[in-house]
């Protein structure tokens, strides 16, 4: 399961080796300054936009991929049921990152705290 860490001024999504293989992508590094919203979704499948390109997907089971649509580029690591962290960005390489996490509320709190600190240090 993907983990979310803060490394200096970056939000880092670390993928397991199998997630890297399935998503055809490496770890994600997103500048904290580009994070515009962080929330928890109890319905992560409804958060997915666009088409899988490239990656692995089976509706209701797994969406491990980059998702593309007109004007959007998202990343998803969504598994079956359960909560997910949804991270919206503006210029971070992806517009939206959706990650299944059992501890989604705690992860969302940590990311919000890190973005608040980054804003305070920048201003």
Rosetta blueprint (number, residue, H / E / L):
1 X L
2 X L
3 X E
4 X E
5 X E
6 X E
7 X E
8 X L
9 X L
10 X E
11 X E
12 X E
13 X E
14 X E
15 X L
16 X L
17 X H
18 X H
19 X H
20 X H
21 X H
22 X H
23 X H
24 X L
25 X L
26 X L
27 X L
28 X E
29 X E
30 X E
31 X E
32 X H
33 X H
34 X H
35 X E
36 X E
37 X E
38 X E
39 X E
40 X E
41 X E
42 X L
43 X L
44 X H
45 X H
46 X H
47 X H
48 X L
49 X L
50 X L
51 X E
52 X E
53 X E
54 X E
55 X E
56 X E
57 X E
58 X E
59 X L
60 X L
61 X L
62 X E
63 X E
64 X E
65 X E
66 X E
67 X E
68 X E
69 X E
70 X L
71 X L
72 X E
73 X E
74 X E
75 X E
76 X E
77 X E
78 X E
79 X E
80 X L
81 X L
82 X L
83 X L
84 X E
85 X E
86 X E
87 X E
88 X E
89 X E
90 X L
91 X L
92 X L
93 X L
94 X L
95 X L
96 X E
97 X E
98 X E
99 X E
100 X E
101 X L
102 X L
103 X L
104 X H
105 X H
106 X H
107 X H
108 X H
109 X H
110 X H
111 X H
112 X H
113 X H
114 X H
115 X H
116 X H
117 X H
118 X H
119 X H
120 X H
121 X H
122 X H
123 X L
